[in-house]
Amino acid sequence: MPAHDRHTQTPLPDLHQELAAVTADADRYRRDLSEAQHELSAALDTEDYRAADRANAKVADLQPRLLLAEASKAALADVLQRSEAQAAAGRAAAIEAARRQAAEGSLGEAMATEDACRERVEQLFAEAMAGLEAVRQALTAARQAEREGTDARHLQAEERAAMTGAPSGVVVEANYVSSRIHRGALLTAILRNIRTP
């Protein structure tokens, strides 16, 4: 539609005002018709035929006006009802569209959050497994160092025995790490069971 046509269109009438005006016309015509019919009846009763002709002319003029006003009133009431129903349907559709759009936005955010959390979980789990493997390797290395320390003790005892000619005696094994691993279920589990994928 051209721009000038949009600006020059006649605005739609206010249906409520139109209906109120037509209703007022119908009420007035009904009241005037009732008075004219009463005048006609009274004139006929008194045999005043000139008054009867005038009253009859009024009745003849008012009857079609009343019929037209009543028809206009019914038509406007129907149009108003349909218009309000369409407006309500339009509002409901707009609300539903907004609700769907909001739900889609929330769904998208929730899905993105889930994806980010899954990636974070996988990253943290990998870090935890790497940490456990590092602990296992450190414990294994500590036990190895402890065994090497015990071997050094045995060697010292043998060298002392060779130097003095006395028996080497009992050598106490180094157990700083081993005893702690043995007393700690978590350290034992890490050392024995945890393996990186």
N, CA and C atoms as a LAMMPS dump frame, in Angstrom:
ITEM: TIMESTEP
0
ITEM: NUMBER OF ATOMS
591
ITEM: BOX BOUNDS ff ff ff
-5.0000000000000000e+02 5.0000000000000000e+02
-5.0000000000000000e+02 5.0000000000000000e+02
-5.0000000000000000e+02 5.0000000000000000e+02
ITEM: ATOMS id mol type element x y z
1 1 1 N 0.857 -1.189 0
2 1 2 C 0 0 0
3 1 3 C 0.89 1.236 0
4 2 1 N 0.675 2.193 -0.894
5 2 2 C 1.494 3.414 -0.913
6 2 3 C 1.376 4.169 0.393
7 3 1 N 2.449 4.92 0.693
8 3 2 C 2.482 5.639 1.968
9 3 3 C 1.364 6.663 2.073
10 4 1 N 1.058 7.362 0.953
11 4 2 C 0.033 8.397 1.058
12 4 3 C -1.338 7.791 1.297
13 5 1 N -1.581 6.552 0.809
14 5 2 C -2.867 5.897 1.064
15 5 3 C -3.025 5.56 2.544
16 6 1 N -1.923 5.146 3.175
17 6 2 C -2.006 4.803 4.598
18 6 3 C -2.367 6.029 5.428
19 7 1 N -1.835 7.185 5.041
20 7 2 C -2.067 8.39 5.839
21 7 3 C -3.428 9.012 5.556
22 8 1 N -4.031 8.723 4.415
23 8 2 C -5.298 9.366 4.068
24 8 3 C -6.499 8.46 4.314
25 9 1 N -6.274 7.239 4.849
26 9 2 C -7.407 6.354 5.121
27 9 3 C -8.305 6.949 6.2
28 10 1 N -9.602 6.702 6.054
29 10 2 C -10.552 7.143 7.074
30 10 3 C -10.418 6.233 8.285
31 11 1 N -10.259 6.8 9.481
32 11 2 C -10.123 5.93 10.654
33 11 3 C -11.406 5.153 10.921
34 12 1 N -11.26 3.983 11.471
35 12 2 C -12.427 3.159 11.79
36 12 3 C -13.252 3.847 12.879
37 13 1 N -14.589 3.725 12.79
38 13 2 C -15.427 4.345 13.826
39 13 3 C -15.274 3.605 15.145
40 14 1 N -15.581 4.316 16.221
41 14 2 C -15.617 3.687 17.537
42 14 3 C -16.934 2.928 17.636
43 15 1 N -16.838 1.606 17.595
44 15 2 C -18.052 0.786 17.543
45 15 3 C -18.911 0.95 18.79
46 16 1 N -18.276 1.161 19.926
47 16 2 C -19.063 1.351 21.155
48 16 3 C -19.892 2.634 21.067
49 17 1 N -19.278 3.707 20.548
50 17 2 C -20.021 4.96 20.395
51 17 3 C -21.133 4.813 19.365
52 18 1 N -20.816 4.127 18.243
53 18 2 C -21.836 3.911 17.197
54 18 3 C -23.013 3.127 17.764
55 19 1 N -22.701 2.068 18.521
56 19 2 C -23.775 1.238 19.08
57 19 3 C -24.603 2.037 20.082
58 20 1 N -23.94 2.859 20.894
59 20 2 C -24.673 3.681 21.866
60 20 3 C -25.594 4.666 21.158
61 21 1 N -25.125 5.256 20.046
62 21 2 C -25.935 6.23 19.306
63 21 3 C -27.142 5.555 18.67
64 22 1 N -26.907 4.388 18.04
65 22 2 C -28.014 3.668 17.386
66 22 3 C -29.017 3.185 18.425
67 23 1 N -28.525 2.751 19.581
68 23 2 C -29.422 2.305 20.659
69 23 3 C -30.29 3.463 21.143
70 24 1 N -29.667 4.632 21.274
71 24 2 C -30.433 5.82 21.703
72 24 3 C -31.486 6.178 20.655
73 25 1 N -31.114 6.081 19.346
74 25 2 C -32.093 6.358 18.279
75 25 3 C -33.257 5.384 18.359
76 26 1 N -32.938 4.084 18.529
77 26 2 C -33.992 3.065 18.592
78 26 3 C -34.907 3.317 19.785
79 27 1 N -34.346 3.683 20.908
80 27 2 C -35.174 3.959 22.092
81 27 3 C -36.088 5.164 21.846
82 28 1 N -35.53 6.208 21.204
83 28 2 C -36.329 7.399 20.928
84 28 3 C -37.457 7.091 19.941
85 29 1 N -37.108 6.339 18.861
86 29 2 C -38.139 6 17.869
87 29 3 C -39.224 5.131 18.501
88 30 1 N -38.831 4.221 19.39
89 30 2 C -39.823 3.345 20.03
90 30 3 C -40.752 4.171 20.921
91 31 1 N -40.172 5.106 21.653
92 31 2 C -40.971 5.972 22.524
93 31 3 C -41.904 6.859 21.692
94 32 1 N -41.355 7.469 20.606
95 32 2 C -42.186 8.338 19.745
96 32 3 C -43.275 7.535 19.048
97 33 1 N -42.957 6.315 18.61
98 33 2 C -43.953 5.466 17.951
99 33 3 C -45.073 5.1 18.914
100 34 1 N -44.708 4.804 20.168
101 34 2 C -45.72 4.46 21.162
102 34 3 C -46.654 5.643 21.401
103 35 1 N -46.058 6.863 21.466
104 35 2 C -46.892 8.056 21.651
105 35 3 C -47.796 8.29 20.452
106 36 1 N -47.249 8.093 19.223
107 36 2 C -48.053 8.309 18.011
108 36 3 C -49.189 7.294 17.94
109 37 1 N -48.9 6.047 18.324
110 37 2 C -49.956 5.022 18.311
111 37 3 C -51.034 5.343 19.348
112 38 1 N -50.615 5.897 20.492
113 38 2 C -51.589 6.296 21.516
114 38 3 C -52.448 7.459 20.998
115 39 1 N -51.783 8.437 20.319
116 39 2 C -52.519 9.567 19.738
117 39 3 C -53.521 9.075 18.688
118 40 1 N -53.102 8.118 17.857
119 40 2 C -53.981 7.579 16.812
120 40 3 C -55.191 6.907 17.447
121 41 1 N -54.924 6.12 18.495
122 41 2 C -56.025 5.416 19.156
123 41 3 C -56.996 6.411 19.791
124 42 1 N -56.455 7.459 20.417
125 42 2 C -57.315 8.464 21.055
126 42 3 C -58.119 9.234 20.017
127 43 1 N -57.475 9.572 18.889
128 43 2 C -58.177 10.318 17.827
129 43 3 C -59.301 9.494 17.246
130 44 1 N -59.061 8.205 17.065
131 44 2 C -60.113 7.334 16.517
132 44 3 C -61.269 7.196 17.504
133 45 1 N -60.908 7.16 18.806
134 45 2 C -61.959 7.032 19.823
135 45 3 C -62.872 8.267 19.814
136 46 1 N -62.269 9.444 19.572
137 46 2 C -63.051 10.684 19.581
138 46 3 C -63.52 11.062 18.182
139 47 1 N -63.229 10.222 17.215
140 47 2 C -63.606 10.425 15.812
141 47 3 C -63.044 11.738 15.269
142 48 1 N -61.832 12.085 15.759
143 48 2 C -61.124 13.267 15.244
144 48 3 C -60.222 12.767 14.126
145 49 1 N -60.782 12.758 12.904
146 49 2 C -60.08 12.105 11.794
147 49 3 C -58.885 12.916 11.304
148 50 1 N -58.932 14.203 11.465
149 50 2 C -57.751 14.989 11.085
150 50 3 C -56.577 14.662 12.013
151 51 1 N -56.825 14.568 13.309
152 51 2 C -55.789 14.183 14.271
153 51 3 C -55.354 12.744 14.019
154 52 1 N -56.333 11.902 13.629
155 52 2 C -56.006 10.501 13.352
156 52 3 C -55.078 10.408 12.143
157 53 1 N -55.34 11.252 11.094
158 53 2 C -54.461 11.245 9.911
159 53 3 C -53.047 11.681 10.282
160 54 1 N -52.957 12.73 11.121
161 54 2 C -51.625 13.192 11.526
162 54 3 C -50.893 12.121 12.332
163 55 1 N -51.599 11.485 13.259
164 55 2 C -50.987 10.442 14.084
165 55 3 C -50.589 9.244 13.224
166 56 1 N -51.447 8.918 12.256
167 56 2 C -51.164 7.779 11.377
168 56 3 C -49.927 8.053 10.525
169 57 1 N -49.791 9.324 10.082
170 57 2 C -48.606 9.692 9.297
171 57 3 C -47.344 9.547 10.154
172 58 1 N -47.458 9.949 11.425
173 58 2 C -46.314 9.783 12.339
174 58 3 C -45.951 8.313 12.51
175 59 1 N -47.002 7.486 12.697
176 59 2 C -46.762 6.045 12.861
177 59 3 C -46.081 5.487 11.62
178 60 1 N -46.572 5.866 10.446
179 60 2 C -45.998 5.373 9.182
180 60 3 C -44.556 5.826 9.011
181 61 1 N -44.228 7.033 9.494
182 61 2 C -42.862 7.54 9.38
183 61 3 C -41.929 6.869 10.385
184 62 1 N -42.442 6.621 11.603
185 62 2 C -41.587 6.118 12.67
186 62 3 C -41.332 4.609 12.601
187 63 1 N -42.283 3.835 12.066
188 63 2 C -42.12 2.378 12.044
189 63 3 C -40.869 1.942 11.26
190 64 1 N -40.651 2.417 10.026
191 64 2 C -39.428 1.998 9.313
192 64 3 C -38.145 2.537 9.965
193 65 1 N -38.262 3.748 10.573
194 65 2 C -37.084 4.275 11.259
195 65 3 C -36.694 3.377 12.441
196 66 1 N -37.723 2.917 13.175
197 66 2 C -37.466 2.029 14.306
198 66 3 C -36.887 0.699 13.826
199 67 1 N -37.46 0.156 12.761
200 67 2 C -36.959 -1.118 12.225
201 67 3 C -35.503 -0.987 11.78
202 68 1 N -35.196 0.124 11.096
203 68 2 C -33.826 0.344 10.636
204 68 3 C -32.867 0.514 11.82
205 69 1 N -33.307 1.259 12.832
206 69 2 C -32.457 1.468 14.01
207 69 3 C -32.215 0.15 14.746
208 70 1 N -33.255 -0.666 14.865
209 70 2 C -33.104 -1.969 15.533
210 70 3 C -32.165 -2.879 14.745
211 71 1 N -32.317 -2.865 13.408
212 71 2 C -31.431 -3.684 12.569
213 71 3 C -29.987 -3.201 12.672
214 72 1 N -29.8 -1.878 12.661
215 72 2 C -28.451 -1.322 12.796
216 72 3 C -27.852 -1.674 14.152
217 73 1 N -28.704 -1.593 15.189
218 73 2 C -28.253 -1.937 16.534
219 73 3 C -27.788 -3.392 16.599
220 74 1 N -28.585 -4.304 16.039
221 74 2 C -28.227 -5.732 16.048
222 74 3 C -26.949 -5.981 15.243
223 75 1 N -26.839 -5.318 14.076
224 75 2 C -25.656 -5.514 13.228
225 75 3 C -24.406 -4.984 13.925
226 76 1 N -24.502 -3.789 14.52
227 76 2 C -23.346 -3.221 15.219
228 76 3 C -22.945 -4.061 16.428
229 77 1 N -23.952 -4.574 17.151
230 77 2 C -23.65 -5.431 18.304
231 77 3 C -22.906 -6.681 17.852
232 78 1 N -23.332 -7.244 16.715
233 78 2 C -22.663 -8.443 16.178
234 78 3 C -21.239 -8.12 15.739
235 79 1 N -21.086 -6.983 15.029
236 79 2 C -19.744 -6.58 14.585
237 79 3 C -18.843 -6.33 15.79
238 80 1 N -19.37 -5.658 16.814
239 80 2 C -18.584 -5.367 18.007
240 80 3 C -18.156 -6.651 18.71
241 81 1 N -19.088 -7.599 18.809
242 81 2 C -18.767 -8.874 19.455
243 81 3 C -17.674 -9.616 18.681
244 82 1 N -17.815 -9.644 17.342
245 82 2 C -16.804 -10.315 16.518
246 82 3 C -15.457 -9.604 16.627
247 83 1 N -15.497 -8.268 16.614
248 83 2 C -14.26 -7.494 16.706
249 83 3 C -13.545 -7.748 18.025
250 84 1 N -14.314 -7.767 19.117
251 84 2 C -13.707 -8.017 20.422
252 84 3 C -13.171 -9.435 20.516
253 85 1 N -13.885 -10.392 19.907
254 85 2 C -13.412 -11.782 19.914
255 85 3 C -12.109 -11.907 19.131
256 86 1 N -12.048 -11.216 17.972
257 86 2 C -10.819 -11.252 17.176
258 86 3 C -9.664 -10.585 17.913
259 87 1 N -9.956 -9.467 18.581
260 87 2 C -8.908 -8.778 19.342
261 87 3 C -8.406 -9.657 20.482
262 88 1 N -9.349 -10.329 21.162
263 88 2 C -8.956 -11.233 22.251
264 88 3 C -8.115 -12.386 21.717
265 89 1 N -8.52 -12.92 20.555
266 89 2 C -7.748 -14.009 19.944
267 89 3 C -6.355 -13.521 19.555
268 90 1 N -6.295 -12.287 19.031
269 90 2 C -4.995 -11.717 18.671
270 90 3 C -4.099 -11.543 19.886
271 91 1 N -4.691 -11.045 20.991
272 91 2 C -3.907 -10.881 22.22
273 91 3 C -3.428 -12.228 22.747
274 92 1 N -4.327 -13.227 22.7
275 92 2 C -3.956 -14.563 23.173
276 92 3 C -2.837 -15.141 22.315
277 93 1 N -2.935 -14.934 20.99
278 93 2 C -1.889 -15.435 20.087
279 93 3 C -0.562 -14.748 20.364
280 94 1 N -0.602 -13.429 20.614
281 94 2 C 0.629 -12.693 20.903
282 94 3 C 1.251 -13.17 22.221
283 95 1 N 0.4 -13.399 23.227
284 95 2 C 0.891 -13.892 24.518
285 95 3 C 1.513 -15.271 24.355
286 96 1 N 0.832 -16.135 23.579
287 96 2 C 1.347 -17.488 23.351
288 96 3 C 2.667 -17.455 22.594
289 97 1 N 2.747 -16.565 21.589
290 97 2 C 3.999 -16.439 20.822
291 97 3 C 5.13 -15.964 21.73
292 98 1 N 4.832 -14.993 22.602
293 98 2 C 5.851 -14.494 23.531
294 98 3 C 6.27 -15.588 24.507
295 99 1 N 5.274 -16.373 24.974
296 99 2 C 5.585 -17.468 25.893
297 99 3 C 6.481 -18.504 25.225
298 100 1 N 6.135 -18.846 23.969
299 100 2 C 6.948 -19.825 23.229
300 100 3 C 8.37 -19.295 23.005
301 101 1 N 8.453 -18.013 22.649
302 101 2 C 9.77 -17.426 22.408
303 101 3 C 10.61 -17.444 23.688
304 102 1 N 9.969 -17.102 24.815
305 102 2 C 10.688 -17.126 26.092
306 102 3 C 11.117 -18.547 26.445
307 103 1 N 10.204 -19.519 26.188
308 103 2 C 10.525 -20.915 26.483
309 103 3 C 11.674 -21.405 25.607
310 104 1 N 11.651 -21.008 24.332
311 104 2 C 12.734 -21.402 23.43
312 104 3 C 14.06 -20.802 23.887
313 105 1 N 14.008 -19.533 24.33
314 105 2 C 15.223 -18.897 24.833
315 105 3 C 15.743 -19.605 26.07
316 106 1 N 14.836 -19.935 27
317 106 2 C 15.241 -20.631 28.221
318 106 3 C 15.779 -22.012 27.906
319 107 1 N 15.121 -22.684 26.943
320 107 2 C 15.574 -24.02 26.549
321 107 3 C 16.978 -23.949 25.968
322 108 1 N 17.199 -22.957 25.097
323 108 2 C 18.525 -22.801 24.499
324 108 3 C 19.584 -22.538 25.558
325 109 1 N 19.264 -21.679 26.526
326 109 2 C 20.208 -21.381 27.599
327 109 3 C 20.495 -22.622 28.435
328 110 1 N 19.423 -23.383 28.744
329 110 2 C 19.602 -24.595 29.552
330 110 3 C 20.464 -25.622 28.816
331 111 1 N 20.235 -25.765 27.496
332 111 2 C 21.031 -26.706 26.713
333 111 3 C 22.495 -26.275 26.662
334 112 1 N 22.723 -24.96 26.474
335 112 2 C 24.096 -24.447 26.446
336 112 3 C 24.772 -24.653 27.805
337 113 1 N 24.01 -24.429 28.887
338 113 2 C 24.559 -24.631 30.231
339 113 3 C 24.926 -26.095 30.451
340 114 1 N 24.039 -26.986 29.99
341 114 2 C 24.317 -28.423 30.143
342 114 3 C 25.587 -28.808 29.386
343 115 1 N 25.721 -28.311 28.137
344 115 2 C 26.918 -28.617 27.342
345 115 3 C 28.178 -28.104 28.043
346 116 1 N 28.108 -26.867 28.555
347 116 2 C 29.269 -26.289 29.239
348 116 3 C 29.61 -27.084 30.5
349 117 1 N 28.577 -27.5 31.244
350 117 2 C 28.806 -28.284 32.464
351 117 3 C 29.406 -29.646 32.134
352 118 1 N 28.913 -30.261 31.062
353 118 2 C 29.46 -31.563 30.674
354 118 3 C 30.941 -31.435 30.313
355 119 1 N 31.271 -30.393 29.546
356 119 2 C 32.673 -30.173 29.188
357 119 3 C 33.517 -29.916 30.435
358 120 1 N 32.964 -29.131 31.371
359 120 2 C 33.69 -28.836 32.61
360 120 3 C 33.875 -30.099 33.437
361 121 1 N 32.838 -30.929 33.515
362 121 2 C 32.923 -32.19 34.259
363 121 3 C 34.013 -33.08 33.669
364 122 1 N 33.998 -33.202 32.329
365 122 2 C 35.002 -34.038 31.679
366 122 3 C 36.409 -33.505 31.937
367 123 1 N 36.552 -32.172 31.876
368 123 2 C 37.858 -31.562 32.12
369 123 3 C 38.313 -31.809 33.559
370 124 1 N 37.403 -31.578 34.525
371 124 2 C 37.764 -31.752 35.926
372 124 3 C 38.054 -33.211 36.251
373 125 1 N 37.263 -34.118 35.647
374 125 2 C 37.507 -35.539 35.9
375 125 3 C 38.874 -35.948 35.351
376 126 1 N 39.192 -35.437 34.153
377 126 2 C 40.51 -35.741 33.577
378 126 3 C 41.615 -35.195 34.466
379 127 1 N 41.396 -33.969 35.011
380 127 2 C 42.388 -33.392 35.913
381 127 3 C 42.518 -34.232 37.181
382 128 1 N 41.364 -34.703 37.702
383 128 2 C 41.396 -35.534 38.909
384 128 3 C 42.14 -36.837 38.651
385 129 1 N 41.859 -37.477 37.517
386 129 2 C 42.532 -38.727 37.185
387 129 3 C 44.026 -38.505 37.009
388 130 1 N 44.386 -37.383 36.364
389 130 2 C 45.806 -37.072 36.194
390 130 3 C 46.45 -36.833 37.554
391 131 1 N 45.724 -36.16 38.443
392 131 2 C 46.245 -35.921 39.786
393 131 3 C 46.446 -37.218 40.553
394 132 1 N 45.447 -38.135 40.434
395 132 2 C 45.57 -39.422 41.113
396 132 3 C 46.747 -40.223 40.56
397 133 1 N 46.922 -40.178 39.251
398 133 2 C 48.049 -40.884 38.638
399 133 3 C 49.368 -40.284 39.117
400 134 1 N 49.392 -38.938 39.252
401 134 2 C 50.608 -38.296 39.759
402 134 3 C 50.879 -38.728 41.195
403 135 1 N 49.812 -38.841 42.009
404 135 2 C 49.97 -39.31 43.384
405 135 3 C 50.487 -40.748 43.395
406 136 1 N 49.886 -41.592 42.552
407 136 2 C 50.318 -42.999 42.484
408 136 3 C 51.789 -43.099 42.106
409 137 1 N 52.159 -42.316 41.097
410 137 2 C 53.563 -42.357 40.669
411 137 3 C 54.493 -41.855 41.777
412 138 1 N 54.051 -40.796 42.485
413 138 2 C 54.867 -40.264 43.58
414 138 3 C 54.989 -41.288 44.7
415 139 1 N 53.865 -41.987 45.034
416 139 2 C 53.917 -43.017 46.073
417 139 3 C 54.827 -44.172 45.654
418 140 1 N 54.701 -44.57 44.388
419 140 2 C 55.552 -45.653 43.875
420 140 3 C 57.03 -45.26 43.949
421 141 1 N 57.316 -44.001 43.543
422 141 2 C 58.702 -43.525 43.598
423 141 3 C 59.186 -43.442 45.037
424 142 1 N 58.309 -43.029 45.964
425 142 2 C 58.686 -42.939 47.376
426 142 3 C 58.996 -44.32 47.938
427 143 1 N 58.18 -45.315 47.585
428 143 2 C 58.438 -46.68 48.059
429 143 3 C 59.746 -47.215 47.488
430 144 1 N 59.986 -46.873 46.216
431 144 2 C 61.243 -47.308 45.605
432 144 3 C 62.446 -46.666 46.323
433 145 1 N 62.312 -45.339 46.618
434 145 2 C 63.389 -44.658 47.334
435 145 3 C 63.571 -45.27 48.717
436 146 1 N 62.415 -45.653 49.332
437 146 2 C 62.476 -46.281 50.643
438 146 3 C 63.208 -47.621 50.577
439 147 1 N 62.934 -48.42 49.531
440 147 2 C 63.636 -49.702 49.359
441 147 3 C 65.136 -49.474 49.146
442 148 1 N 65.441 -48.461 48.346
443 148 2 C 66.849 -48.148 48.107
444 148 3 C 67.531 -47.694 49.405
445 149 1 N 66.78 -46.964 50.229
446 149 2 C 67.315 -46.548 51.538
447 149 3 C 67.573 -47.755 52.424
448 150 1 N 66.646 -48.734 52.388
449 150 2 C 66.836 -49.955 53.173
450 150 3 C 68.05 -50.73 52.678
451 151 1 N 68.199 -50.816 51.342
452 151 2 C 69.379 -51.488 50.778
453 151 3 C 70.659 -50.798 51.255
454 152 1 N 70.646 -49.453 51.322
455 152 2 C 71.818 -48.713 51.787
456 152 3 C 72.103 -49.023 53.252
457 153 1 N 71.049 -49.201 54.066
458 153 2 C 71.236 -49.586 55.465
459 153 3 C 71.918 -50.959 55.579
460 154 1 N 71.432 -51.908 54.745
461 154 2 C 72.036 -53.25 54.76
462 154 3 C 73.512 -53.173 54.384
463 155 1 N 73.793 -52.37 53.364
464 155 2 C 75.178 -52.236 52.92
465 155 3 C 76.044 -51.632 54.04
466 156 1 N 75.483 -50.642 54.746
467 156 2 C 76.229 -50.031 55.858
468 156 3 C 76.528 -51.083 56.94
469 157 1 N 75.501 -51.895 57.227
470 157 2 C 75.68 -52.917 58.272
471 157 3 C 76.739 -53.927 57.852
472 158 1 N 76.728 -54.323 56.604
473 158 2 C 77.719 -55.284 56.113
474 158 3 C 79.133 -54.679 56.153
475 159 1 N 79.243 -53.413 55.762
476 159 2 C 80.553 -52.763 55.767
477 159 3 C 81.092 -52.619 57.195
478 160 1 N 80.181 -52.281 58.137
479 160 2 C 80.613 -52.17 59.525
480 160 3 C 81.081 -53.531 60.058
481 161 1 N 80.318 -54.567 59.671
482 161 2 C 80.685 -55.922 60.117
483 161 3 C 82.032 -56.319 59.547
484 162 1 N 82.252 -55.952 58.28
485 162 2 C 83.528 -56.283 57.649
486 162 3 C 84.669 -55.534 58.321
487 163 1 N 84.379 -54.327 58.754
488 163 2 C 85.418 -53.506 59.374
489 163 3 C 85.724 -53.99 60.799
490 164 1 N 84.703 -54.43 61.509
491 164 2 C 84.89 -54.785 62.918
492 164 3 C 85.007 -56.284 63.132
493 165 1 N 84.535 -57.057 62.17
494 165 2 C 84.545 -58.502 62.317
495 165 3 C 83.385 -58.991 63.136
496 166 1 N 82.491 -58.081 63.572
497 166 2 C 81.311 -58.47 64.353
498 166 3 C 80.157 -58.773 63.407
499 167 1 N 79.175 -59.561 63.883
500 167 2 C 78.004 -59.819 63.026
501 167 3 C 77.294 -58.5 62.661
502 168 1 N 76.671 -58.513 61.509
503 168 2 C 76.015 -57.275 61.031
504 168 3 C 74.772 -56.92 61.837
505 169 1 N 74.135 -57.898 62.443
506 169 2 C 72.946 -57.638 63.24
507 169 3 C 71.686 -57.4 62.392
508 170 1 N 70.635 -57.045 63.092
509 170 2 C 69.335 -56.826 62.424
510 170 3 C 69.282 -55.408 61.876
511 171 1 N 68.858 -55.319 60.621
512 171 2 C 68.703 -54.004 59.976
513 171 3 C 67.219 -53.655 59.936
514 172 1 N 66.855 -52.533 60.501
515 172 2 C 65.455 -52.067 60.467
516 172 3 C 65.179 -51.452 59.1
517 173 1 N 64.155 -51.978 58.47
518 173 2 C 63.823 -51.453 57.132
519 173 3 C 63.184 -50.069 57.243
520 174 1 N 63.505 -49.242 56.284
521 174 2 C 62.866 -47.917 56.219
522 174 3 C 61.387 -48.092 55.877
523 175 1 N 60.505 -47.473 56.657
524 175 2 C 59.056 -47.669 56.418
525 175 3 C 58.237 -46.383 56.605
526 176 1 N 58.878 -45.255 56.433
527 176 2 C 58.153 -43.99 56.601
528 176 3 C 56.94 -43.928 55.668
529 177 1 N 57.142 -44.25 54.386
530 177 2 C 56.043 -44.203 53.408
531 177 3 C 55.17 -45.442 53.518
532 178 1 N 55.774 -46.608 53.591
533 178 2 C 55.014 -47.866 53.602
534 178 3 C 54.032 -47.928 54.759
535 179 1 N 54.467 -47.466 55.93
536 179 2 C 53.572 -47.529 57.09
537 179 3 C 52.378 -46.598 56.917
538 180 1 N 52.625 -45.461 56.34
539 180 2 C 51.509 -44.517 56.118
540 180 3 C 50.549 -45.025 55.046
541 181 1 N 51.092 -45.629 54.003
542 181 2 C 50.217 -46.212 52.976
543 181 3 C 49.401 -47.337 53.58
544 182 1 N 50.036 -48.164 54.408
545 182 2 C 49.353 -49.299 55.026
546 182 3 C 48.231 -48.829 55.94
547 183 1 N 48.454 -47.719 56.663
548 183 2 C 47.427 -47.209 57.583
549 183 3 C 46.339 -46.403 56.87
550 184 1 N 46.601 -45.956 55.661
551 184 2 C 45.629 -45.114 54.95
552 184 3 C 44.944 -45.869 53.821
553 185 1 N 43.64 -46.118 53.982
554 185 2 C 42.904 -46.867 52.958
555 185 3 C 42.907 -46.122 51.625
556 186 1 N 42.832 -44.794 51.69
557 186 2 C 42.803 -44.024 50.446
558 186 3 C 44.127 -44.158 49.703
559 187 1 N 45.23 -44.023 50.428
560 187 2 C 46.531 -44.142 49.773
561 187 3 C 46.735 -45.551 49.226
562 188 1 N 46.264 -46.542 49.968
563 188 2 C 46.373 -47.934 49.493
564 188 3 C 45.58 -48.122 48.21
565 189 1 N 44.335 -47.568 48.198
566 189 2 C 43.51 -47.693 46.999
567 189 3 C 44.143 -46.996 45.816
568 190 1 N 44.699 -45.806 46.058
569 190 2 C 45.33 -45.065 44.969
570 190 3 C 46.526 -45.846 44.424
571 191 1 N 47.305 -46.353 45.318
572 191 2 C 48.514 -47.049 44.887
573 191 3 C 48.214 -48.347 44.151
574 192 1 N 47.206 -49.083 44.618
575 192 2 C 46.948 -50.408 44.055
576 192 3 C 45.965 -50.428 42.893
577 193 1 N 44.978 -49.508 42.942
578 193 2 C 43.852 -49.668 42.017
579 193 3 C 43.734 -48.6 40.94
580 194 1 N 44.175 -47.402 41.21
581 194 2 C 43.93 -46.321 40.268
582 194 3 C 44.884 -46.409 39.102
583 195 1 N 44.314 -46.373 37.92
584 195 2 C 45.112 -46.339 36.707
585 195 3 C 44.476 -45.312 35.768
586 196 1 N 45.277 -44.568 35.08
587 196 2 C 44.711 -43.621 34.115
588 196 3 C 44.196 -44.401 32.93
589 197 1 N 43.15 -43.862 32.268
590 197 2 C 42.576 -44.579 31.106
591 197 3 C 43.618 -44.747 30.022
